[in-house]
Amino acid sequence: MKSIAIYLFLISGFSGFAQMDCILGVGGRDNEAITKVFELTEAQKENLKNWSAELKIRNDILSDKAKYLMKKNEESSPEVLITVSKEYASIMDSMKQNVRMMDKRLLLSFNPAQYERYLKLCSQLTLRPIHINRSVDEN
């Protein structure tokens, strides 16, 4: 029961923080919306599909690691749970970084008009856009 409370606390903290960034959500439920809103080219669609698959693999591994960590420490003392929560937070941070990395890859493939549309949408939602440096290729 204690581990569930810590889990809920961690998730609520991360969701509040995640709303600050203007995340596209590559690999999520919105790939079709991303394709339509930004009028992706065939090459961009193929990249989106591949990066979504890569993100799923990366985050499935981290999710399994988090589940194991929680299961292994279900009956742990509060002191141990504090340490576990830090490990769990680190896993969640890694998952968030994976999402941001895939979004950044897609943003780097955007043409100037697509990126401008992204900036306008972020502004309308009062979210912080992911800025890209086109002189650096993260792929």
N, C-alpha and C positions, 0 to 999 in steps of 0.2 A: 504494500500500500504506500509506503514511504517513497519507493522508487517511482511510482506512478505520479505522485505529487511533484517530485523533482522534475520528472519528464515534462509534465504540463507547464511547470514554471519556465523551463528552458525553452519550450516551443513558443510560449507567449512572448518571451523576451525577444526571440529571433524574428517572429512575425512582425513585431513592432519596428524592428530595425530594418527588416527587408523592404518595408514599404517606402523607405526613403529613396532607394535606387529605382530607376526606371528600367525594369527588367523586361525583356522581350518574352522570355519563357521558352527558349529553344528546348525541345525535348518534352515539353508539357502538352497539355490539351490544346494549345493554341497554335500549333504549327500551321493549320489551314488558315486561320485568321491572319497570321504573320504573312503567309503567302499572298493572300488577297489584299491586305492593307498596304503592303509595300510593293505589290506587283513584282514579285520575284521572277527572275529569269530562270530558264531551265537549269542552268549551272548552279544558281543559288538554291533552287529547290532540291537539287541532288545533294549539295553541301548540307543543307538543313536536315535532310533525311539522315545523312551519314553522321553529322554531329549530334543529332538526337539519339541515335543508336549508341554512339560513344558515351554520351552523357548517362544514358540508362545503365550501361555496363559499369561505368565509374561509380555512380551513386548507388547501384544495387550492392556493390561490394561494401561501400561505406555503411549502407543501411543494415546489411547483415552483421557487420562489425558492431554497430550500435545495438542491435537486437541482442546479440550475444552478450555484450557488456551489461545490458539491463537484466537479462535472464540470469547471468552469472552472479549478479549482486542483489537479487530480489530480497534476500533476508539479511542484508548487511547492516552494520551499525551506522548511525548517523555520520560518524567520522569518515567511514569508508565511502558512504554515499556522496560526501562532499568531493572526495577525490574522483569518484566515478562521474560526478556531474561535470567536472572539469574535462575529463576524457571525452565525455559525451559532447560537450560544447565544442571541443576540438574537431570531432567528427562532423558535427553540423556545420561548422565553419568551412570545412573542406568541401562539403556538399554545396554550400552556397558559392564558394569560389569556383567550383566546377560549372555551375549554372552561369555565373558571370563570365567565365572564360569562353563558354560556347556562344553566349550572346555577343561577346566582343568579336569573336571570329565572324559571326554573321554581319555585324555592323561594319567590320573591315571590308566585307565584300559588297557593301552598299555603294551605289553610285551617289553623287552629291544630292540629287533630288530625293532619293530614298532616305538618306541620312537626315536631310532637312525635315522631311515628314516625321521621322522619329523624334527629332528635337522639338517640333511643334506639339506632337502628342504628349511628350513628357511635360512640356511647359503647361499644357492645358490640365494635366493631372497633378500639377505641382510636385512632380517627382524629379529627382536628380538624374540627368542622363549620363550614360556611360560615354565619356569622351574618348575618341580614338585618334591615334596618330598614324596617319596613312603612310608615313615613311618607315614604320615598323610593322613587320608582318609576323604575327604570333603563331601562324600555322606551322 
